[in-house]
């Protein structure tokens, strides 16, 4: 692979690697808004069904809700279904004549942004009882399947950036040499094809939480192909076939040095928009409020990102071709395209941020809002880097619009018709009368006559050509009348001020252009680095629950908590510090789970399922809606578990419980969960 292609590949993959490195486990945008029966409630009679409501529409399978008796037997009377007319609410009917005791509801759904989420809660009939149901605390996504799915997903983003961005750069900017860019377009097409096929097979294990060994399970593939994400992937494959035809016809036209036909360009624009739609219909824009506007914004956002990021990769590739410098007109065109793309990114980003936040309180009152503030700061830095690129682009354009100053032509000596005959006579030794010059010649001989004529002529010629005329006159007197002397380079001519300026200009112009090209390369590289930082922050943002949904959920749970009586809560949280044996679960029991004093017990369950010990467990509580906390629980080692009897929580509502588990002197991990505190 040539150096320019390696540089472009680095640009294309840099963002992907940062995305993968900066993205932690994705937390889906959907969250549980309400359940019926409610978590921890005690019912006097058996319910006919279990209903769950989420903050946005969710996808389900037949066994998305599993209701288990105290003896760990399923009591579902049918398959899980959506409530008619409610894509965000699911239900399952229960058997008749359920016994008293504590029942467990294990649920697993797919959020509208295509991420699976899962969990469990309990309710009791008659009175609580012991239960043999092992509450699953495994992650919603199998780690191996999730990693492979994320790699394919982010590689698809990088591929579509190369495919669309480089194609737009070639067609719109007309670089002097498009040969290395053809390889980038082909790489983008093949990578997008491969990742799309991989996503079709990985989607099933990703949704069901199974391992990579089930990628070819016919049931999972069938479930994928009948779901909305599966339809989008199939449509993407069909569009890639059309894109291949477009690329072949466009490349053939460019090889003939002909412009592609308008119909071909229109078809290419349609394919680009349609490809972007395949992402929008399967992600968060397809659910929630203002779906048509959100879908349009998402498509424009993706297209602008692809044109900008892929175009930067193409620009860096061409700028590194020292043998074929990039024309300033091409740089200027891309500068305008990049500015338009960034403008679209900012405008659509503002709308999507408003849609995700919903109110000013969510800006600093939610995790989504705080991360969004960081992203805005990064975007400002991106615009500053882009401004430097535009400045160097403008200077290159000035070089083209204002060509280098040409050397001032030397003024030719004016003809002296009377002087030349006099010189010929003097050279022959004769005597002539020509004003004041002739007596001088008679007195001083031919040399004196020549000098006298030269002096007189120099006085009559403008100052800029005096020296040249003097030299020409001297050479004429020195030669024979019938055989003129050979021309020679006069020192006075080479030392002419105008000639010296011309030589300096011809040397400095290429050097100055080279400096500006190098400066442009550095500013574009800085733009790429800042852009990658924006993408990293965006990745974290897409894995964070929107502030609107977070506040709505908190308000609903706060109302429910205020209405319910005191209830104890048990939370089982998995953790992994990333070291051998450094994973397990922490079980936190909060009792009575109401305003005032509470007791807390935290127990570590090791990888083998037994009770384990750790050097330290820290626990804190924060009520974001009221800006209270964090309140440290002050856990102490009780011998086998960590606990306290003096945790005071002042207000009812949904609190954020943060637990930090330290397994060694230097290894620790923090996890957060939400708990309801009643009045």
C-alpha positions, 0 to 999 in steps of 0.5 A, spaced: 500 500 500 502 506 498 504 512 503 498 516 501 493 510 501 496 508 508 495 516 510 488 515 508 486 509 511 489 512 518 484 517 517 478 513 516 480 508 521 482 513 527 475 515 528 473 508 528 478 506 533 477 512 538 470 510 537 471 503 539 476 505 545 472 511 548 465 507 548 463 503 554 458 498 555 452 501 551 446 503 555 440 503 551 436 510 551 429 506 553 428 505 560 422 502 564 417 507 566 412 503 570 410 496 571 403 493 573 404 490 578 409 495 581 416 492 583 415 490 590 408 490 591 404 486 595 397 484 592 391 481 595 389 477 589 392 474 583 393 479 577 390 477 570 396 480 566 403 483 567 404 490 564 410 494 563 411 501 560 417 504 557 420 511 555 419 509 548 417 504 543 420 497 544 421 491 540 419 484 543 419 476 542 414 471 544 418 470 551 420 477 552 416 477 559 417 471 563 413 470 570 416 465 574 413 462 581 416 461 587 418 454 585 421 457 579 415 455 574 413 459 568 406 461 569 405 465 562 398 463 559 401 466 552 406 470 548 408 477 550 404 482 546 404 489 545 398 493 548 394 495 542 396 502 539 401 502 544 408 500 541 412 502 548 407 498 552 408 490 553 404 485 556 403 477 558 397 474 560 398 469 567 395 463 568 389 462 573 389 460 580 396 463 582 398 461 589 400 466 594 408 468 594 413 472 591 413 472 583 419 474 579 418 477 572 424 477 568 424 481 562 428 482 555 426 487 550 430 491 544 430 499 545 428 503 539 435 505 538 436 497 536 440 496 543 437 490 547 435 491 555 433 486 560 432 486 567 427 483 573 423 485 578 418 481 583 411 482 586 407 478 591 400 475 592 398 475 599 404 475 602 412 475 601 415 468 601 422 465 599 423 464 592 428 459 588 428 463 582 435 465 580 435 472 578 439 473 572 444 479 573 448 477 566 449 483 562 443 484 556 448 483 551 453 477 551 460 480 551 463 477 545 457 478 541 456 485 543 464 486 541 463 483 534 457 487 533 460 494 535 466 493 531 462 491 525 457 497 526 463 502 527 466 499 521 460 501 517 460 508 519 467 509 517 466 505 511 460 509 509 464 516 510 470 513 505 464 511 500 460 518 500 466 523 502 471 521 497 466 520 492 463 527 493 471 530 494 472 527 487 466 529 483 466 536 486 473 538 488 476 535 481 483 534 484 489 533 479 490 526 480 484 522 483 488 515 482 489 514 489 482 516 491 479 510 487 482 505 491 479 509 497 472 509 494 473 501 493 475 500 500 469 503 503 464 500 498 467 493 500 468 494 507 460 497 508 458 490 504 462 486 509 460 489 515 452 489 513 453 482 512 456 481 518 451 485 522 445 481 519 448 474 522 450 478 529 444 481 530 440 475 533 446 473 538 446 481 540 439 481 541 438 475 545 444 475 549 447 469 546 454 467 544 457 468 537 456 460 536 449 462 535 450 466 529 448 461 524 442 459 528 436 459 523 431 461 528 435 468 530 437 469 523 429 469 521 427 473 527 433 478 524 430 478 517 423 480 520 425 485 524 426 493 523 433 493 523 433 487 519 429 490 513 434 496 514 440 491 513 437 488 507 435 495 504 442 497 505 445 491 501 440 492 495 443 500 495 450 497 495 449 494 489 446 500 485 452 504 488 457 499 485 453 500 478 454 508 479 461 507 481 463 503 475 459 508 470 462 514 474 469 512 474 469 510 466 467 517 465 472 520 469 477 516 465 475 519 459 476 526 462 468 527 461 463 529 466 458 524 469 451 525 466 446 529 470 442 523 471 448 519 473 449 524 478 442 524 481 442 517 481 448 517 486 445 523 490 439 518 491 443 512 493 447 516 498 440 519 501 437 512 501 443 509 505 443 514 510 436 512 511 437 505 513 441 508 519 435 513 521 430 508 521 433 503 525 436 508 531 433 512 536 430 517 531 425 513 529 421 513 536 419 518 540 417 525 539 417 529 532 419 522 528 419 525 521 423 531 523 428 527 527 428 522 521 430 528 516 435 531 521 438 524 522 439 523 515 442 530 514 447 529 520 450 522 517 451 525 510 454 531 513 459 527 517 460 522 511 462 528 507 466 532 512 470 526 515 471 522 508 473 528 505 478 530 510 481 523 509 481 524 501 484 531 502 490 529 506 491 523 501 492 528 495 496 533 500 501 528 501 502 527 494 508 531 493 509 529 486 502 532 484 501 538 488 493 539 489 490 545 486 488 551 490 481 551 486 480 544 489 482 546 496 477 552 496 472 548 493 472 543 499 473 548 504 466 551 502 463 543 502 466 542 509 464 549 512 457 547 509 457 540 512 459 543 519 454 548 519 449 542 517 452 538 523 451 544 528 444 545 526 442 538 526 446 537 532 442 542 536 435 540 534 437 533 536 440 535 543 433 539 544 429 533 542 433 529 547 433 534 553 426 537 553 428 542 558 433 547 561 433 543 567 436 537 563 442 541 561 446 540 568 441 536 571 442 529 567 448 525 565 446 526 558 446 534 559 452 534 562 456 530 556 452 534 551 455 541 554 462 537 553 461 536 546 459 543 545 465 545 547 469 540 543 465 543 537 467 550 538 474 547 538 473 544 531 470 550 528 476 554 530 481 548 527 476 549 521 477 556 521 485 555 520 484 551 515 480 556 511 485 561 512 490 557 509 486 555 503 484 563 502 492 564 502 493 559 496 487 562 493 490 568 493 496 565 489 492 563 484 488 569 483 494 574 483 500 571 479 507 572 481 509 579 479 513 579 472 520 582 471 520 589 469 523 589 461 529 593 460 528 599 456 532 598 450 537 604 448 534 609 444 537 610 437 542 615 436 542 616 428 547 622 429 552 619 434 553 613 430 556 616 424 561 621 428 563 615 431 565 611 425 569 618 423 573 618 429 574 611 429 577 612 422 582 617 424 578 623 421 576 630 424 569 632 424 565 637 427 559 635 431 557 641 436 561 641 443 563 633 442 568 634 435 573 639 438 574 634 444 575 628 439 580 632 436 584 634 442 584 627 445 584 622 439 578 617 438 578 614 445 576 621 448 571 622 442 568 615 444 568 617 451 565 624 450 560 621 445 558 616 451 557 622 456 553 626 451 548 620 450 548 618 457 545 625 459 540 624 453 537 617 455 533 616 461 537 614 468 534 607 468 538 605 461 544 610 462 549 604 463 546 599 458 547 605 453 554 607 455 556 599 454 553 599 447 556 605 445 563 603 447 563 596 444 561 600 437 567 604 438 571 598 439 569 594 433 571 595 426 565 599 422 564 593 417 564 588 423 561 589 429 563 586 435 560 580 439 555 582 444 557 581 451 554 580 458 554 587 461 555 587 469 551 593 469 545 589 466 545 583 470 545 588 476 539 592 474 534 593 480 528 590 476 532 584 474 534 582 481 527 583 484 524 578 478 529 573 480 528 573 487 520 573 486 521 567 482 525 563 487 521 565 493 514 564 490 514 556 490 517 556 497 512 560 499 506 556 496 510 550 499 510 553 506 502 554 505 501 547 503 505 544 509 501 549 513 494 547 510 496 539 512 497 541 519 491 545 520 487 539 516 490 534 521 488 538 527 481 538 524 481 531 524 484 530 531 479 535 534 473 531 530 475 524 532 474 527 539 467 530 537 466 523 535 468 520 541 464 524 546 458 523 541 459 515 542 458 516 549 452 521 548 449 515 544 450 510 550 447 515 555 439 515 556 436 522 554 435 527 559 427 528 557 426 520 558 430 521 564 426 526 567 420 523 565 422 516 568 424 520 575 418 524 575 413 518 574 417 513 579 417 519 584 410 519 584 409 512 585 414 512 590 410 517 594 404 513 593 407 507 595 408 505 602 415 503 605 418 497 601 425 494 602 429 493 596 434 488 594 439 490 588 444 485 585 449 489 581 455 485 576 462 488 576 468 487 573 475 491 574 478 488 568 483 483 572 483 476 573 478 474 578 476 481 579 469 480 577 462 478 581 456 481 583 454 486 589 448 485 593 445 491 596 439 490 601 436 497 603 431 497 608 425 500 609 427 504 603 423 510 605 425 517 608 429 517 614 434 512 617 435 506 613 439 500 614 444 497 608 447 491 607 452 489 601 455 482 600 460 480 595 458 474 591 464 472 587 465 468 580 464 461 583 457 464 586 460 464 593 460 470 598 467 473 597 471 479 601 474 485 598 478 491 601 473 496 601 465 498 598 463 505 598 456 507 597 453 514 596 446 516 594 444 522 589 437 525 588 438 529 581 432 532 581 433 536 587 440 537 586 441 533 593 448 529 594 452 525 593 450 522 601 455 517 603 452 511 606 459 510 610 459 503 610 463 499 615 466 492 614 461 487 619 465 481 618 463 478 611 459 484 609 459 491 609 453 495 612 450 501 616 444 502 620 444 510 619 443 512 612 439 518 612 435 520 606 431 526 606 426 526 600 422 521 597 423 520 589 428 516 585 435 516 587 441 514 584 445 509 588 453 509 586 457 503 589 464 502 588 468 496 589 475 495 590 478 489 589 486 490 590 490 497 592 489 499 585 483 496 582 476 498 583 470 499 579 464 504 580 456 502 578 450 506 578 443 503 579 436 507 581 432 506 587 425 508 589 425 511 596 418 512 599 415 517 604 
